[in-house]
């Protein structure tokens, strides 16, 4: 309604733009949420709090009759703007504020069997309540960004900002599923090669050049880089471009040589702008992991062997533990003093096995040449993986 628009640089590609002053919102035909389990997930980027109480996310509500009005909102509780879930009478609020001008993953889960109402923010449980009943009421349109049925009591509730990746499923997702949806930025297992598709929740796009595939991967198939210009490049990595946002990069490698860049990150498709080699080899053949905070900061692992052996490499960063490097589920190197990460403030590109721009920072990675070898099960998370997570891969 009232001509909402779209931006090209959403959390993943395009996102919906809603302007509260223009009374913009969307509505759909009925979605079966009545007397059912469900999970609603989305990425939010609020740009203002124009309303005194509620900023609508999604609703199935004609009026505030008891247990007959689903309203998912960001509600103002004494200047704390919290995720809020209600059937009218059965309510659940979160205990953390949603920030302005930042992408936040929100999930609302209802389990018809247990009557549990759960709210997640960025993959973490922040609200848990028990409802007396499942959602009741009558079938009607579902609204996004505005809920007319609560206006008489709570006032205007038009959402101000961006919404992306909104999904609804008719089951109660588990906490582990929600965590992956919120933090698994990309996952390439290469098992469908030669088709390259992202098996993660965001389905990020990729391009490649002069790659081949092997059936002797770490798990099923793997991608091979055997040319000085071979690469796979993935776009749309918003979290990795956010300053001081935790991240983890996990992959299995079988090197044919001990030089070059394995993982390269940049703010542009051609490798210019903000750019850095994150994982690669030093001049002595040791593997290194790096971040940027005004200069390339590095931790060093051991020299690897050139053989048929697969190595599991994981780089993590967080403001709590700094920069860490794991090899085969063992913490090999760390620098806990590196508590800041200065990112590109853009949606990043990640290139495997090559760096297109030799003028970019390469830190202690000793060669600007390509990586020769095989890669399998490549993942990026927007959180720091714990050792239990790493051991599970």
C-alpha positions in Angstrom: 0.0 0.0 0.0 1.1 3.6 -0.8 3.9 2.5 -3.1 6.7 1.1 -0.9 10.1 0.9 -2.6 13.2 -1.2 -2.6 16.9 -0.7 -2.1 19.6 -2.7 -3.9 21.9 -3.0 -0.9 19.8 -4.9 1.5 21.1 -7.6 3.8 21.1 -9.9 0.8 20.7 -8.0 -2.5 17.4 -6.0 -2.5 15.3 -5.1 0.5 11.9 -3.6 1.1 11.8 0.1 2.1 8.9 1.3 4.3 8.4 5.0 5.1 6.1 5.5 8.1 5.2 9.1 7.2 3.9 7.8 3.9 1.8 5.0 5.6 3.5 2.3 3.5 3.0 -1.4 4.1 2.4 -4.7 2.3 -0.4 -7.2 2.7 -0.8 -10.8 1.4 -3.6 -13.3 1.2 -4.2 -15.5 4.2 -1.3 -17.5 5.4 -2.3 -20.5 7.6 -1.1 -19.4 11.0 -4.4 -20.0 13.0 -4.3 -23.0 15.3 -0.9 -24.0 14.0 2.8 -24.0 14.8 4.9 -21.4 12.9 8.2 -19.6 12.6 8.5 -16.1 11.2 12.0 -14.9 10.4 13.4 -11.7 8.8 16.2 -9.2 8.7 15.3 -5.7 10.1 17.0 -2.4 9.7 14.9 0.2 11.5 15.9 3.8 10.7 13.7 5.6 13.2 11.1 5.2 16.0 8.2 7.5 14.8 5.5 5.8 16.9 4.9 6.0 20.7 4.4 2.3 21.3 4.6 -0.2 18.4 6.5 -0.5 15.1 4.8 -3.2 13.2 6.6 -6.2 11.7 3.8 -8.6 10.8 0.2 -9.1 11.8 -2.9 -11.3 11.3 -5.4 -9.2 13.2 -8.8 -7.6 12.7 -9.2 -6.4 16.3 -7.7 -7.1 19.7 -10.1 -10.0 20.7 -8.4 -12.4 23.1 -6.0 -14.8 21.3 -7.4 -13.7 17.9 -4.8 -11.0 17.0 -1.3 -12.0 16.0 0.9 -9.0 16.2 4.7 -9.1 15.9 6.2 -5.7 16.5 9.1 -3.7 18.0 7.5 -2.3 21.1 8.7 0.7 23.2 9.2 -0.4 26.8 10.5 2.7 28.7 12.7 3.8 25.8 13.9 0.2 25.1 12.7 -1.0 21.8 12.2 -4.8 22.1 10.9 -7.5 19.9 7.3 -8.3 20.9 5.0 -11.2 20.1 1.3 -11.4 21.0 -1.9 -13.2 20.2 -3.8 -10.5 22.3 -3.9 -11.6 25.9 -1.0 -14.0 25.5 2.1 -11.9 25.1 5.8 -12.3 25.0 8.5 -9.7 25.0 12.3 -9.8 24.6 14.9 -8.5 27.0 17.2 -6.8 24.5 16.8 -3.6 22.5 16.8 -3.5 18.7 19.4 -1.0 17.5 18.7 1.7 14.8 20.6 1.7 11.5 21.9 -1.9 12.0 20.8 -5.2 10.4 19.2 -7.4 13.0 17.9 -10.9 12.5 14.6 -11.6 14.3 12.7 -14.9 14.7 9.3 -15.5 16.3 8.4 -19.2 17.0 5.2 -20.7 18.2 4.9 -24.4 19.0 1.3 -25.7 19.0 2.2 -28.8 21.0 4.0 -27.1 23.9 2.3 -23.7 23.5 5.7 -22.1 23.7 6.3 -18.6 22.3 9.9 -17.9 21.6 11.7 -14.8 20.4 15.2 -14.8 19.0 17.5 -11.8 18.2 20.6 -12.6 16.0 20.1 -16.3 16.7 20.0 -15.9 20.5 16.9 -16.6 22.6 15.7 -13.3 24.1 12.1 -14.1 25.1 10.2 -17.2 26.1 6.6 -17.5 27.3 3.7 -20.0 27.4 0.4 -19.2 25.7 -2.9 -20.4 26.9 -4.0 -21.2 23.4 -2.8 -21.3 19.8 -3.7 -18.3 17.7 -7.5 -18.2 17.1 -9.6 -15.9 14.9 -10.7 -15.9 11.3 -8.8 -16.1 8.1 -7.7 -12.7 6.7 -4.9 -10.9 5.0 -1.5 -10.9 6.6 0.1 -7.4 6.8 3.7 -6.5 6.8 4.9 -3.2 8.3 1.5 -2.1 9.6 -1.2 -3.8 11.8 -4.5 -2.0 11.5 -6.2 -4.2 14.2 -4.2 -2.7 17.0 -4.4 1.0 16.1 -7.4 1.7 18.3 -5.5 0.7 21.4 -1.9 1.3 20.6 -1.9 4.0 18.0 -0.2 4.3 14.7 2.4 1.5 14.1 3.9 1.9 10.6 7.4 0.5 10.4 10.2 2.9 9.5 13.2 1.2 7.7 14.1 -1.8 5.7 13.0 -5.5 5.8 14.7 -8.3 4.0 14.5 -12.1 3.7 11.1 -12.5 5.4 10.1 -16.2 5.6 7.2 -18.0 7.2 7.1 -21.8 7.8 4.4 -23.9 9.3 6.5 -25.5 12.0 8.4 -24.5 15.1 12.1 -24.3 14.1 14.7 -25.5 16.6 17.1 -23.1 18.3 19.9 -24.6 16.2 18.1 -23.9 13.0 17.4 -20.3 14.1 21.1 -19.8 15.0 22.2 -21.0 11.6 19.6 -18.9 9.8 20.9 -15.8 11.7 24.6 -16.5 11.5 25.5 -18.8 8.6 26.3 -16.2 6.0 27.3 -18.7 3.2 28.0 -22.4 2.8 29.4 -24.1 -0.3 29.8 -27.8 0.0 30.5 -28.3 -3.7 28.5 -31.6 -3.8 26.4 -30.4 -6.7 29.3 -29.5 -8.9 29.7 -28.4 -11.6 26.7 -26.4 -10.3 27.9 -23.9 -7.7 25.1 -23.1 -5.3 25.0 -21.7 -1.8 23.5 -24.3 0.6 23.2 -21.7 3.4 20.0 -19.7 4.3 21.0 -16.7 2.1 21.6 -18.4 -1.2 24.4 -16.0 -2.1 25.5 -15.7 -5.7 28.9 -16.6 -7.0 31.1 -16.5 -10.1 34.0 -18.7 -11.0 36.8 -19.0 -13.5 39.0 -22.0 -14.6 37.9 -24.2 -11.7 37.5 -28.0 -11.8 36.1 -30.6 -9.4 37.3 -33.7 -7.8 35.2 -36.6 -6.4 37.8 -37.2 -3.7 36.8 -34.3 -1.5 36.8 -34.2 2.2 33.2 -35.1 2.1 32.0 -36.1 -1.4 33.1 -33.6 -4.0 35.5 -30.6 -3.7 36.5 -27.7 -5.9 40.0 -27.6 -7.4 42.2 -24.6 -8.3 45.0 -25.5 -10.8 45.4 -22.3 -12.7 47.0 -19.0 -11.9 43.8 -17.2 -12.7 41.4 -19.8 -11.1 38.9 -18.5 -8.5 35.5 -18.7 -6.9 34.0 -15.4 -5.8 30.9 -15.0 -3.6 29.0 -11.8 -3.2 26.6 -10.3 -0.7 28.5 -10.8 2.6 27.0 -8.0 4.7 28.1 -9.2 8.1 31.7 -9.5 7.2 31.7 -5.9 6.1 30.4 -4.7 9.5 33.0 -3.2 11.9 33.5 -5.2 15.1 31.0 -7.8 14.1 32.3 -11.3 15.1 33.0 -13.7 12.2 34.3 -17.2 11.5 35.7 -18.6 8.3 35.9 -22.4 8.0 37.1 -24.6 5.1 38.9 -27.8 4.4 42.0 -27.5 2.1 44.3 -30.0 0.4 47.2 -27.9 -0.8 49.3 -28.7 -3.9 51.7 -25.9 -3.0 52.4 -23.8 0.1 52.0 -20.3 -1.2 49.4 -17.7 -2.2 46.1 -16.4 -0.9 43.4 -18.9 0.1 40.7 -16.4 1.2 40.6 -12.8 -0.1 38.0 -10.2 1.0 37.2 -6.9 -0.8 34.5 -4.3 -0.9 34.2 -4.4 -4.8 33.8 -7.2 -7.3 37.1 -6.4 -8.9 39.1 -6.5 -5.7 39.6 -2.8 -5.2 38.6 -0.5 -2.3 38.8 -2.1 1.1 40.7 -5.4 0.5 42.8 -7.9 2.4 44.0 -11.5 2.2 42.5 -13.2 5.2 44.0 -16.7 5.0 47.0 -17.8 3.0 50.6 -18.9 3.3 53.7 -17.1 4.6 57.0 -17.3 2.8 58.1 -20.2 4.9 55.0 -22.2 4.0 53.2 -21.7 7.3 49.5 -20.9 7.2 48.4 -17.5 8.5 45.1 -15.8 9.4 44.6 -12.0 9.3 42.3 -9.2 10.1 42.4 -5.4 9.5 42.4 -2.7 12.1 44.4 0.1 10.5 47.0 -2.5 9.3 47.0 -6.2 8.6 47.2 -8.1 11.9 48.4 -11.7 11.7 48.6 -15.0 13.6 50.9 -17.8 12.4 50.2 -21.5 12.2 52.7 -24.2 11.2 53.9 -25.2 7.8 51.5 -27.8 6.3 52.5 -30.8 4.2 51.8 -31.3 0.5 50.2 -34.6 0.4 46.8 -36.3 0.1 45.9 -35.1 3.6 43.0 -32.7 4.1 43.4 -29.9 6.7 40.5 -28.2 8.5 41.3 -24.4 8.7 39.2 -22.1 10.9 39.8 -18.4 11.4 37.6 -16.7 14.1 37.5 -13.1 15.4 35.5 -11.5 18.2 35.9 -8.5 20.5 36.1 -11.0 23.4 38.8 -13.4 22.2 40.5 -11.5 19.4 41.9 -13.4 16.4 42.2 -17.2 16.5 43.4 -19.8 14.1 42.4 -23.5 14.4 43.8 -26.4 12.5 42.0 -29.8 12.7 40.0 -28.6 15.7 43.1 -27.5 17.7 43.7 -23.9 18.6 47.1 -23.3 17.0 47.5 -19.5 17.4 45.7 -16.6 18.9 46.1 -12.9 19.7 43.6 -11.9 22.3 44.7 -8.2 22.2 43.2 -7.8 18.7 39.8 -6.7 20.0 38.9 -4.4 17.1 38.1 -5.3 13.5 37.8 -2.4 11.0 35.6 -3.6 8.2 34.6 -2.1 4.9 31.1 -0.9 5.9 29.9 -2.5 2.7 28.5 -5.8 1.5 31.7 -7.7 0.9 33.0 -10.1 -1.8 35.0 -13.2 -0.8 37.3 -14.8 -3.4 38.8 -18.2 -2.9 42.3 -19.1 -4.2 43.2 -15.8 -5.7 43.6 -12.1 -5.2 42.8 -9.9 -8.2 44.5 -6.8 -7.0 48.2 -7.0 -6.0 48.1 -3.5 -4.5 45.7 -4.7 -1.7 47.1 -5.4 1.8 48.5 -8.9 2.0 50.2 -8.6 5.5 52.3 -11.6 6.2 51.1 -13.7 3.3 54.3 -14.0 1.3 53.1 -14.2 -2.2 50.5 -12.5 -4.4 50.2 -15.6 -6.5 47.2 -18.0 -6.6 46.6 -20.9 -4.3 46.9 -24.3 -6.0 44.9 -27.1 -4.4 41.5 -28.3 -3.4 38.9 -26.7 -1.1 35.8 -28.3 0.5 33.0 -27.3 2.8 33.5 -23.6 2.8 31.5 -21.6 5.4 31.4 -18.1 6.8 29.6 -17.3 10.0 28.7 -13.9 11.5 29.6 -15.2 14.9 32.7 -16.7 16.6 32.5 -20.4 16.5 33.2 -22.3 19.7 35.4 -25.3 19.8 32.4 -27.6 19.9 31.1 -26.1 16.7 34.4 -26.5 15.0 34.8 -30.2 16.1 31.3 -30.9 14.6 32.4 -30.0 11.0 
